Amino acid sequence: MAGILSYGAYIPVWRISRDEIAKSIGSASLGGERAVAAWDEDSLTMGVEAGFDCLSGVDPGEIDSLYFATVSSPFKEKQAASLMASALDLRKDVYTFDFTGSLRAGTLAVKAACDAIKAGSIKKALVIAADARKAMPRSDAEQAFGDGAAALLIGRKEEAIAEIEGFSTVVNPIPGPWRRENDRYTRIFDVRLDSRYGVLKDIPQAVANLMEKHKILAKDISKFAFYAPEARSHAAVSGALKIDAKTQVQDLMFKNVGVTGTAHCLLVLIAALEQAKPDARIICASYGEGSDALLVKTTAKLEGEKAKHRGTKYITSKKMVSSYGRFLSIKKEIDVGWPDWEKSSVVKYWRDESWLLPLYGMKCTKCGMLQYPVRKVCTACGTKGNHAKVKLARKGKVFTFTHDYLLGPGNYTGDGINPTSRVLVDLEDGCRIWLEMTDSDIEEINIGTQVELTFRLLHQKSDFPFYGWRARLFRA
């Protein structure tokens, strides 16, 4: 069998209190808060962030495949995984796959990666699951959903921090959550029907099959990390499994994140790995038209891996969305007059992909100056066509900045004033780069402020999304 070599996660910095949502729409609150992807984030950008966290300390050139699982891809006919592979600076001969159509897509991608490694066709596969699902305003899902991403690096068990000992699956085409080609929002006939005859039936069955297959008992499992659509169902599944909810069940993270779709059970698994000791067994189970369950056993290598990744520590780094109206504007549910950005050439975007997406600069071989973007002529000495492409650092400090008070996307406050900060950043490698800030207020920007680069949706032209790099405040 294969194993987990590394892990990573990403949770957006923004949260909204469920009390604020409930107060604004006149409904009951589910309590706590949910994670909210920023206006320039989607499943693709969050997946890239989780991928970077997972590949911390790993040479991206070693990756043979990238499997991306989501039910909220920004594209209905275009592979998101190929664009993510470029942003993560993977080789051009990697195999890229999009897994979609089911909330089980994350565990299905893990199974496919393990099978490919077992067959010997690849050595290392990066599995990324991410979702930013649209919930109908005023619905229960608006409070329950959360945005986030999880990533696992799968490889040979000899190198693993956790061996994947086995899988089981149950298929049940119950009419649970669904969305047609032209539907904007996830739909569901009856939450109680899906919970009783789907979640509470399929997850326990898949877990029971897995334990029977491997001749183990519930008491042999340190943690159960499983999906649930909300906290009540999570508790009910624990009861159905007849396990100790206090010691054996990994927290659903519903109170402070929400349910992150295809990523969620893998995110809960990562939280369990962060707390696990060597030789601990964990069962992870997904849900969606059935359930997949996988059995994981940690190794002695796990302890050395924990300090390398932010993982679920992203949860503690947060900023609150101030109002339900701003939440709707971030989710693009209301029109706030953002301009149509018609400033990029599609041909130029395609031509510059090799340095723009994976973040390469140029180093003049005559004067040695490191600069971005890549040009034909050195801006320092004027030498033409005499430079080397250099991978840039993604951390630095603000050298200088300016605030733009013209109407722009991303910072709607309800008063018509939408300032955006633009910064000149000195990266750790000495390159000076001009970027737009995101996830920040103007009061937080100053000379010397520590920032990091983040992969975001920059703008759209002719309805085509352009991705690239912005700066954000450093998230510890």
N, C-alpha and C positions, 0 to 999 in steps of 0.2 A: 504493500500500500504506500501511498504518498503521505506527506505531512505538511504542516504549516511552518514555514521558515521565518516569517515575519508578519506583522500586522500593522494596520494604520486606520485612522478614523478622521472624520471631519464633522464638526457641528458649527453652523453659522453663529456669528457673534450675537445676532439679534434674537430677542425673546419677546413674547407678548403674554401678559397675564391673562389667564382664562377668565378671571373675574372681570377684566376690562371688556373682553368680548361679550360675556354674558350680560353685563350692565348695559352695553350699547344696543344689544338686540332684544333685551327683555326675556332672557332665558335663564335656566339654572347653570351654574358654573360647575365644570368638572374638577376644578381646583388646580393649583399649580400654574405652570406656564408651558408654552410650547416654543420650539425653535422655529425661526422664520428666516428663510433664505433671503438675502438682500435683493434689491431690484436688478442687480447685475449678476446674480447667481442662478444656476439651474442645476439639474442633475449632472450635467457634463462637467461644469466647473467644480462642483463639490467632489465629484469622483476624482478629478485630477488632484485636488488637495489631499484627499485620503490616500491616493496613490503615492504622492510625495512623502507623506508620513510613513507609509509602509516601506518605501524604498530608502529610508534614512540609513546610511551606511552600506547600501547595496549598489553595485555597479549596474546602471540600467541596461548596459550592453549585454548582461547575462540573461535578460528576460527573453523567452522564446514566444510567449503568447500573452495577449491581453484579452480577458473576457469581461465585458461590461454588462451588468444586469440592472434593468430599470423598467418601470412602467410609465415613466414621464420623460422620455427622451425628447430633446428639442427638435428632433427630426423624425418624421414618419417614413421618409424615404431618403435615407443617407445614414451611413454607419457612423455612429458617435465614437466607437472604439478606435477607429483609425485616427481621428483628430486628437483624441486623448493620448494615443501612443506618441504622436508628434510632440505634444506639450510636455510629456514625461521624458522625452528624448530617448525613446526606445529605438532599436534598430529598424531599418526599413524592411527587413525580411521577417518581422514578427507576424504571427498569425493573430488576426483581430476578429472578435466575434461580439455581436450584440445579442444578449438574452433578454427577451421581453415578453409581454402578454400575460404574465402571472406574477403574483407576489412571491412565488416560490423560485423566481428566476435566479436569485442569489445562490441558493443551495444547489440548484441545477447546474449553475456555472462551476461551482466548486466540484461537483461530481464529474463534470466533463473534464475539468483540469486534472483531477486525480486519475481518471481513466487514460488520458493522453500520456501522463507521466508513467503510469504503469505499463502502457503499451510501448514506451520507449521513443515515441515520436517527438517529445519535447522533454527538457530537463527542468525548466522553471516557468510557471505561469502566474501572472498577476491577475487576481480576480477582484473586481471593483463592483460594488453595488451602491447605488445612490438614487434617491427620489426626492422630488419636490412636487408632490401631488396637489392638484387643484381641488379644493373643497368648495362646495356651493355655499355662498354666504348665508348665514343664519342657520346652517345645518350643524348637527352634532359633530360631523367630521371636521368642521372648521376648527373646533377645539381639540379634537383627538389627533389629527394629523400633525406631524412634525417633519422638518427637513433635515437631511443628513446623509452621510456616506460612510461606508466601511470598506476596507481592502485587506485581502489576505494574499501573501506570496506562498504559492504551493510548489513543493519540490520533493526530492527524494527523502525518504524518512530518515536516512542516516544523518542528514544535516538539520533535522527538524527540531523546533522548540516544542512541537506537539504533534504526535503521530495521529493521523486519521485512520482509526482501526476499522471502520465500517460504516455502511449506509443502509437505510431502509426507506421505502417510500409507500405511500398510500394515495391512490387517485380517486377523487370523488367530485364529479362535475356538478356540484351543487350550485344553484344560482345565487352566489354570494356577490361580493363587490365586482362590478363590471363597468366597462366603458366602450362604446362603439367608436367607429372611425371619426365621426363628426362630433362626438360628445366632448364638452369642455371639462365636465366634472365627473368624478367617480360616482356611480350610482349603486344602490342596493335596495332590494325588494323589502327585506325585513331583517333588521339587525338581530332580533331574537332567533329567527330561523337560522341565520348563518352561524350564530354562536352555538345554539343547541345541537344542530345537526351537521355543522361543519367543524368549527374550532374545537369544541368539546368532544367531538367524536374522532376526528382525523389525527390530531396531534397525539393524544394518548395511544391510539392504535399504532401509529408509526413508531413511537417510542417503545411500546411493548414488543413490537416485532423485532426491533433492534436489540433490545435486551435479551430476548429469547434466542435470537440468532447467535449472540456472543456469550450466552450462558452467564449473564450477570444479573444481579438484583439491584433494586433501587438504592439499597443501602451502600452499594459499591460506588455510587456516583457522587462526586463532590458537589457539582453544580449542574442544574438543569437550566439551560439558556434557551428559552422558546418565545416565539412570537405570540402576541395577543392583540386584538384590535383596541382594547382599553383595559383598565385596571381590574374591573370586575371579572371579565373573562379570564384574565391572567390568574387570579385567585382560584377561579373555578377549575381551570386546567390543573393547577397544583393539587386540588382536592381529588380530581379524577385520577391523577397519577399516584395518589396516596404517598406523597412525599412530605418531608418537613419543610413547610413554607418559609420558616425563619432561617434555616441553616442550609438548605439544599437548593433553593430557588434564587437564581440571579435576578436582581432588580430589573424591572421592565424599562426603567428610565422614563416612564410616562409622566411623572410629576414635573420633570424639568426639561424634557425634550419633545415628547409626543411620539407617535408611531411613524417610523420613517420608511414604510413600505418595504421594498425588496431588501433594503439594507438592514432592517431592524434586527432580525434574529442574529445576523453576523455581528452587528454592533453590540448586542447583548453578549455574544460569545467572546468578543474582544474584551469587554468589561470583566468577564469571568477569567480570561487568561491573565489579565492585569493583576488579579488577586490570587491566582492559583499558585500552588507549590508544585515542585516536581513530582511526577508519578500520580498526579490527580487525574481522575476521569471526569469529562464533561460531556453532556449530551446537548446538542443544539438541534432545534426543530423549527422549521418554517411552516407557513400555512398559505394555501391558495389552490383551490380546486383539489384539495388533498393536503398531504404533508410529507416533507422529507426530514429525516432525522439522521444525524451523523454523530459517531462516537469518537471522541478525541481524548488522547492520553498525553499529558505533558511530560517533557523530558528535563534533564538537568540543564539544558541550554536555555531554558525559559528565563531564568533569573537574569542572565546577562543581556537579555533583549529588552527588558522593561524600560530601562533608562533612555533608550534610543528614540522612543516614540511619544508623541503627545497623546494619541489615543483618545480615550474618553475624558482626559483632562480638559479638553476643549469646552466641556460643559460648564466649568467654573469661570471661563472667560466669556463675559456676556455684557450686553447693553439692552436696555428695555425700549421697546417700541412704545412711544408715548400715548398713542390713542388708537382706537379701532379704525378711525378714518385713515390714519397713516398706514396701518397694517393693510387696509384695502388698496391703498395707492402703491405700496411696495409689491403687493400681489397682482397689480395691474387690473384690479377689479373695477376701478373708477378712473376716469380720464382726468388727468391733472395738467393736461396741456404740454406734455413733454414734446419737444420738437422731433421731427423726423430727421435723423442724422444721415445726411447724404454727403459724406466727406471721404469715403474710401473707394478706391478702385478694386473691383473684384479680381481683375487680372493682376494688379500689383500685390494683392493679398495672397493670391496663389503663388506668384513668383517669389515672394519673400518668405514663404512658409518655412523654409529650412532654417532660418534664423529667428523669425518672428515668434513662432509658437514655442520652440524649445529654448528660447532666450539665449541666443548667441550674440556676442559683440564682435568687433574687429580690433585687432592689434596691429598697428602700423609696424612693419618690419624695418622701417628706416628710423623713425623717431621713437618708437616703442609706446606710443600713446594708445590706451585702451578706450574705445568709444562705442556708442550705440546711438542710433541704429547703424546697421552695416551700409556703407556707401562705397562708391567707386573711388572717391578721392578722400585722403586723410584731411580732416578739418584742422589739424595742427601744422603740418608741414607741406600739404598740398600734393604729396606723392600720390600718383594714380595707379590703381590696381596692384598695390604691393602691400598686402596685409594677410594676416592669418585669422581664421575664425576661432573665437575663444568662448567657452562656456562661462556665463556670468554668474556672480553670486546673487543670492536672493534676499540678502539682508544689508541694511545700511542705515545712514543717518541723514536727516534733512539738512541740506546745505543752505537753501533758501526756498521761499514759497510765495505764492500769491493766492488771493481769494477772488473767485469770479462770482459776482452777484447776479449775473444774467440768468434767466430761466433755464434750468437744465434738469435732467432726469436724476432720480435717486434720492433727493433730499426734500421731498414735499413736506411742508410744515403747515399748510392751510392758510398762510398769510401772503402767498404769492412771492415770497422771498426764498430763493433756493441756492444759497451759496455753495460753490464747489471749490475745493482746494487743489491747486496744482503745485507740485513740489519738484525741486531739483535735488536728487538723492546721490550722495556719495556711497557707492556700494563698497563692501568690505574688500573687494579685489582692486579698488582704485578707479573703477569706471564711474563716471558721472552721468546720470540718466534722468530724463524729464518725464514725469508720470503724473497722472491724475490720482488723487486720493479717493478711497472708498471707505465705507463703514466708520466715518469720523465726522465730528463737528469742528468748525473752524477754531474754536477755543482750544482744541487739543493739539493743534499743529504749531510748532515753533522750531527755530533753528536748533539743530542737535537732537530733535525727536527721533527715537529709534523706530524704524519701519521695516517691513518685509514686503516682498513682492507677492502678489496673489493673482492667479489666473482667473479672468472674468470675461463676461460678455461686454464688449466695448460699445457696440452700436449695431444697427441693422441698415442695410441698403438693399432696396428692391426685395425686402422681406427676407434677405439672407443674413444670418447672424455672423458677426465678426467677433472672434475671440482674440484675447491678447492679455497684456499685463497692466495691472494697476498697483498702487502701493496702499498698504493699510498699516495701522498701528501694530507694533509687535505684540503678538498674543503669547504670553508666557505659558 
